[in-house]
């Protein structure tokens, strides 16, 4: 039986104030996808508060930082 796979892209901004375990994060994302039986692609950008605040206002019209911004992918959707 062929295993479903998840393609993971992780981007880190310069000037983050704490280290990020990129390989560990990628393994965790792949593990979660495997447990749910899904495949596809996920992109994660870990950025500074000023960057997320700019995107939050641009795409949601809400000033200030937020924890997560998510955007729809291409169909078919998982659910």
Phi and psi in radians as a Rosetta constraint file:
Dihedral C 1 N 2 CA 2 C 2 CIRCULARHARMONIC -1.308 0.35
Dihedral N 2 CA 2 C 2 N 3 CIRCULARHARMONIC 2.326 0.35
Dihedral C 2 N 3 CA 3 C 3 CIRCULARHARMONIC -1.407 0.35
Dihedral N 3 CA 3 C 3 N 4 CIRCULARHARMONIC 2.371 0.35
Dihedral C 3 N 4 CA 4 C 4 CIRCULARHARMONIC -1.263 0.35
Dihedral N 4 CA 4 C 4 N 5 CIRCULARHARMONIC 2.539 0.35
Dihedral C 4 N 5 CA 5 C 5 CIRCULARHARMONIC -2.207 0.35
Dihedral N 5 CA 5 C 5 N 6 CIRCULARHARMONIC 2.757 0.35
Dihedral C 5 N 6 CA 6 C 6 CIRCULARHARMONIC -2.102 0.35
Dihedral N 6 CA 6 C 6 N 7 CIRCULARHARMONIC 2.218 0.35
Dihedral C 6 N 7 CA 7 C 7 CIRCULARHARMONIC -1.558 0.35
Dihedral N 7 CA 7 C 7 N 8 CIRCULARHARMONIC 2.200 0.35
Dihedral C 7 N 8 CA 8 C 8 CIRCULARHARMONIC -2.057 0.35
Dihedral N 8 CA 8 C 8 N 9 CIRCULARHARMONIC 2.275 0.35
Dihedral C 8 N 9 CA 9 C 9 CIRCULARHARMONIC -2.127 0.35
Dihedral N 9 CA 9 C 9 N 10 CIRCULARHARMONIC 2.232 0.35
Dihedral C 9 N 10 CA 10 C 10 CIRCULARHARMONIC -2.192 0.35
Dihedral N 10 CA 10 C 10 N 11 CIRCULARHARMONIC 2.238 0.35
Dihedral C 10 N 11 CA 11 C 11 CIRCULARHARMONIC -2.100 0.35
Dihedral N 11 CA 11 C 11 N 12 CIRCULARHARMONIC 2.364 0.35
Dihedral C 11 N 12 CA 12 C 12 CIRCULARHARMONIC -2.039 0.35
Dihedral N 12 CA 12 C 12 N 13 CIRCULARHARMONIC 2.341 0.35
Dihedral C 12 N 13 CA 13 C 13 CIRCULARHARMONIC -1.323 0.35
Dihedral N 13 CA 13 C 13 N 14 CIRCULARHARMONIC 2.693 0.35
Dihedral C 13 N 14 CA 14 C 14 CIRCULARHARMONIC -1.283 0.35
Dihedral N 14 CA 14 C 14 N 15 CIRCULARHARMONIC 2.622 0.35
Dihedral C 14 N 15 CA 15 C 15 CIRCULARHARMONIC 1.430 0.35
Dihedral N 15 CA 15 C 15 N 16 CIRCULARHARMONIC 0.313 0.35
Dihedral C 15 N 16 CA 16 C 16 CIRCULARHARMONIC -1.161 0.35
Dihedral N 16 CA 16 C 16 N 17 CIRCULARHARMONIC 2.547 0.35
Dihedral C 16 N 17 CA 17 C 17 CIRCULARHARMONIC -1.592 0.35
Dihedral N 17 CA 17 C 17 N 18 CIRCULARHARMONIC 0.120 0.35
Dihedral C 17 N 18 CA 18 C 18 CIRCULARHARMONIC -2.660 0.35
Dihedral N 18 CA 18 C 18 N 19 CIRCULARHARMONIC 2.681 0.35
Dihedral C 18 N 19 CA 19 C 19 CIRCULARHARMONIC -1.234 0.35
Dihedral N 19 CA 19 C 19 N 20 CIRCULARHARMONIC 2.687 0.35
Dihedral C 19 N 20 CA 20 C 20 CIRCULARHARMONIC -2.173 0.35
Dihedral N 20 CA 20 C 20 N 21 CIRCULARHARMONIC 2.239 0.35
Dihedral C 20 N 21 CA 21 C 21 CIRCULARHARMONIC -1.493 0.35
Dihedral N 21 CA 21 C 21 N 22 CIRCULARHARMONIC 1.479 0.35
Dihedral C 21 N 22 CA 22 C 22 CIRCULARHARMONIC -1.076 0.35
Dihedral N 22 CA 22 C 22 N 23 CIRCULARHARMONIC -0.821 0.35
Dihedral C 22 N 23 CA 23 C 23 CIRCULARHARMONIC -1.090 0.35
Dihedral N 23 CA 23 C 23 N 24 CIRCULARHARMONIC -0.705 0.35
Dihedral C 23 N 24 CA 24 C 24 CIRCULARHARMONIC -1.125 0.35
Dihedral N 24 CA 24 C 24 N 25 CIRCULARHARMONIC -0.746 0.35
Dihedral C 24 N 25 CA 25 C 25 CIRCULARHARMONIC -1.070 0.35
Dihedral N 25 CA 25 C 25 N 26 CIRCULARHARMONIC -0.772 0.35
Dihedral C 25 N 26 CA 26 C 26 CIRCULARHARMONIC -1.080 0.35
Dihedral N 26 CA 26 C 26 N 27 CIRCULARHARMONIC -0.746 0.35
Dihedral C 26 N 27 CA 27 C 27 CIRCULARHARMONIC -1.083 0.35
Dihedral N 27 CA 27 C 27 N 28 CIRCULARHARMONIC -0.728 0.35
Dihedral C 27 N 28 CA 28 C 28 CIRCULARHARMONIC -1.094 0.35
Dihedral N 28 CA 28 C 28 N 29 CIRCULARHARMONIC -0.765 0.35
Dihedral C 28 N 29 CA 29 C 29 CIRCULARHARMONIC -1.104 0.35
Dihedral N 29 CA 29 C 29 N 30 CIRCULARHARMONIC -0.758 0.35
Dihedral C 29 N 30 CA 30 C 30 CIRCULARHARMONIC -1.135 0.35
Dihedral N 30 CA 30 C 30 N 31 CIRCULARHARMONIC -0.706 0.35
Dihedral C 30 N 31 CA 31 C 31 CIRCULARHARMONIC -1.080 0.35
Dihedral N 31 CA 31 C 31 N 32 CIRCULARHARMONIC -0.803 0.35
Dihedral C 31 N 32 CA 32 C 32 CIRCULARHARMONIC -1.064 0.35
Dihedral N 32 CA 32 C 32 N 33 CIRCULARHARMONIC -0.750 0.35
Dihedral C 32 N 33 CA 33 C 33 CIRCULARHARMONIC -1.120 0.35
Dihedral N 33 CA 33 C 33 N 34 CIRCULARHARMONIC -0.734 0.35
Dihedral C 33 N 34 CA 34 C 34 CIRCULARHARMONIC -1.087 0.35
Dihedral N 34 CA 34 C 34 N 35 CIRCULARHARMONIC -0.756 0.35
Dihedral C 34 N 35 CA 35 C 35 CIRCULARHARMONIC -1.108 0.35
Dihedral N 35 CA 35 C 35 N 36 CIRCULARHARMONIC -0.567 0.35
Dihedral C 35 N 36 CA 36 C 36 CIRCULARHARMONIC -1.534 0.35
Dihedral N 36 CA 36 C 36 N 37 CIRCULARHARMONIC -0.140 0.35
Dihedral C 36 N 37 CA 37 C 37 CIRCULARHARMONIC 1.262 0.35
Dihedral N 37 CA 37 C 37 N 38 CIRCULARHARMONIC 0.554 0.35
Dihedral C 37 N 38 CA 38 C 38 CIRCULARHARMONIC -2.041 0.35
Dihedral N 38 CA 38 C 38 N 39 CIRCULARHARMONIC 2.732 0.35
Dihedral C 38 N 39 CA 39 C 39 CIRCULARHARMONIC -2.290 0.35
Dihedral N 39 CA 39 C 39 N 40 CIRCULARHARMONIC 2.958 0.35
Dihedral C 39 N 40 CA 40 C 40 CIRCULARHARMONIC 2.490 0.35
Dihedral N 40 CA 40 C 40 N 41 CIRCULARHARMONIC -2.436 0.35
Dihedral C 40 N 41 CA 41 C 41 CIRCULARHARMONIC -2.481 0.35
Dihedral N 41 CA 41 C 41 N 42 CIRCULARHARMONIC 2.449 0.35
Dihedral C 41 N 42 CA 42 C 42 CIRCULARHARMONIC -2.389 0.35
Dihedral N 42 CA 42 C 42 N 43 CIRCULARHARMONIC 2.424 0.35
Dihedral C 42 N 43 CA 43 C 43 CIRCULARHARMONIC -2.086 0.35
Dihedral N 43 CA 43 C 43 N 44 CIRCULARHARMONIC 2.340 0.35
Dihedral C 43 N 44 CA 44 C 44 CIRCULARHARMONIC -2.183 0.35
Dihedral N 44 CA 44 C 44 N 45 CIRCULARHARMONIC 2.277 0.35
Dihedral C 44 N 45 CA 45 C 45 CIRCULARHARMONIC -2.100 0.35
Dihedral N 45 CA 45 C 45 N 46 CIRCULARHARMONIC 2.037 0.35
Dihedral C 45 N 46 CA 46 C 46 CIRCULARHARMONIC -1.719 0.35
Dihedral N 46 CA 46 C 46 N 47 CIRCULARHARMONIC 2.013 0.35
Dihedral C 46 N 47 CA 47 C 47 CIRCULARHARMONIC -2.303 0.35
Dihedral N 47 CA 47 C 47 N 48 CIRCULARHARMONIC 3.041 0.35
Dihedral C 47 N 48 CA 48 C 48 CIRCULARHARMONIC -1.371 0.35
Dihedral N 48 CA 48 C 48 N 49 CIRCULARHARMONIC 2.822 0.35
Dihedral C 48 N 49 CA 49 C 49 CIRCULARHARMONIC -1.011 0.35
Dihedral N 49 CA 49 C 49 N 50 CIRCULARHARMONIC -0.695 0.35
Dihedral C 49 N 50 CA 50 C 50 CIRCULARHARMONIC -1.135 0.35
Dihedral N 50 CA 50 C 50 N 51 CIRCULARHARMONIC -0.615 0.35
Dihedral C 50 N 51 CA 51 C 51 CIRCULARHARMONIC -1.227 0.35
Dihedral N 51 CA 51 C 51 N 52 CIRCULARHARMONIC -0.796 0.35
Dihedral C 51 N 52 CA 52 C 52 CIRCULARHARMONIC -1.190 0.35
Dihedral N 52 CA 52 C 52 N 53 CIRCULARHARMONIC -0.578 0.35
Dihedral C 52 N 53 CA 53 C 53 CIRCULARHARMONIC -1.120 0.35
Dihedral N 53 CA 53 C 53 N 54 CIRCULARHARMONIC -0.719 0.35
Dihedral C 53 N 54 CA 54 C 54 CIRCULARHARMONIC -1.102 0.35
Dihedral N 54 CA 54 C 54 N 55 CIRCULARHARMONIC -0.782 0.35
Dihedral C 54 N 55 CA 55 C 55 CIRCULARHARMONIC -1.186 0.35
Dihedral N 55 CA 55 C 55 N 56 CIRCULARHARMONIC -0.662 0.35
Dihedral C 55 N 56 CA 56 C 56 CIRCULARHARMONIC -1.030 0.35
Dihedral N 56 CA 56 C 56 N 57 CIRCULARHARMONIC -0.787 0.35
Dihedral C 56 N 57 CA 57 C 57 CIRCULARHARMONIC -1.236 0.35
Dihedral N 57 CA 57 C 57 N 58 CIRCULARHARMONIC -0.712 0.35
Dihedral C 57 N 58 CA 58 C 58 CIRCULARHARMONIC -1.115 0.35
Dihedral N 58 CA 58 C 58 N 59 CIRCULARHARMONIC -0.791 0.35
Dihedral C 58 N 59 CA 59 C 59 CIRCULARHARMONIC -1.669 0.35
Dihedral N 59 CA 59 C 59 N 60 CIRCULARHARMONIC -0.461 0.35
Dihedral C 59 N 60 CA 60 C 60 CIRCULARHARMONIC -1.966 0.35
Dihedral N 60 CA 60 C 60 N 61 CIRCULARHARMONIC -0.203 0.35
Dihedral C 60 N 61 CA 61 C 61 CIRCULARHARMONIC 1.268 0.35
Dihedral N 61 CA 61 C 61 N 62 CIRCULARHARMONIC 0.346 0.35
Dihedral C 61 N 62 CA 62 C 62 CIRCULARHARMONIC -2.054 0.35
Dihedral N 62 CA 62 C 62 N 63 CIRCULARHARMONIC 2.118 0.35
Dihedral C 62 N 63 CA 63 C 63 CIRCULARHARMONIC -1.278 0.35
Dihedral N 63 CA 63 C 63 N 64 CIRCULARHARMONIC 2.647 0.35
Dihedral C 63 N 64 CA 64 C 64 CIRCULARHARMONIC 1.722 0.35
Dihedral N 64 CA 64 C 64 N 65 CIRCULARHARMONIC 2.853 0.35
Dihedral C 64 N 65 CA 65 C 65 CIRCULARHARMONIC -1.267 0.35
Dihedral N 65 CA 65 C 65 N 66 CIRCULARHARMONIC 2.856 0.35
Dihedral C 65 N 66 CA 66 C 66 CIRCULARHARMONIC -2.479 0.35
Dihedral N 66 CA 66 C 66 N 67 CIRCULARHARMONIC 2.910 0.35
Dihedral C 66 N 67 CA 67 C 67 CIRCULARHARMONIC -1.360 0.35
Dihedral N 67 CA 67 C 67 N 68 CIRCULARHARMONIC -0.682 0.35
Dihedral C 67 N 68 CA 68 C 68 CIRCULARHARMONIC -2.523 0.35
Dihedral N 68 CA 68 C 68 N 69 CIRCULARHARMONIC 2.412 0.35
Dihedral C 68 N 69 CA 69 C 69 CIRCULARHARMONIC -2.076 0.35
Dihedral N 69 CA 69 C 69 N 70 CIRCULARHARMONIC 2.317 0.35
Dihedral C 69 N 70 CA 70 C 70 CIRCULARHARMONIC -2.256 0.35
Dihedral N 70 CA 70 C 70 N 71 CIRCULARHARMONIC 2.634 0.35
Dihedral C 70 N 71 CA 71 C 71 CIRCULARHARMONIC -2.325 0.35
Dihedral N 71 CA 71 C 71 N 72 CIRCULARHARMONIC 2.558 0.35
Dihedral C 71 N 72 CA 72 C 72 CIRCULARHARMONIC -1.155 0.35
Dihedral N 72 CA 72 C 72 N 73 CIRCULARHARMONIC 2.602 0.35
Dihedral C 72 N 73 CA 73 C 73 CIRCULARHARMONIC -1.693 0.35
Dihedral N 73 CA 73 C 73 N 74 CIRCULARHARMONIC -2.968 0.35
Dihedral C 73 N 74 CA 74 C 74 CIRCULARHARMONIC -1.401 0.35
Dihedral N 74 CA 74 C 74 N 75 CIRCULARHARMONIC 2.524 0.35
Dihedral C 74 N 75 CA 75 C 75 CIRCULARHARMONIC -1.082 0.35
Dihedral N 75 CA 75 C 75 N 76 CIRCULARHARMONIC 2.738 0.35
Dihedral C 75 N 76 CA 76 C 76 CIRCULARHARMONIC -1.402 0.35
Dihedral N 76 CA 76 C 76 N 77 CIRCULARHARMONIC 2.490 0.35
Dihedral C 76 N 77 CA 77 C 77 CIRCULARHARMONIC -1.456 0.35
Dihedral N 77 CA 77 C 77 N 78 CIRCULARHARMONIC 2.694 0.35
Dihedral C 77 N 78 CA 78 C 78 CIRCULARHARMONIC -1.409 0.35
Dihedral N 78 CA 78 C 78 N 79 CIRCULARHARMONIC -0.359 0.35
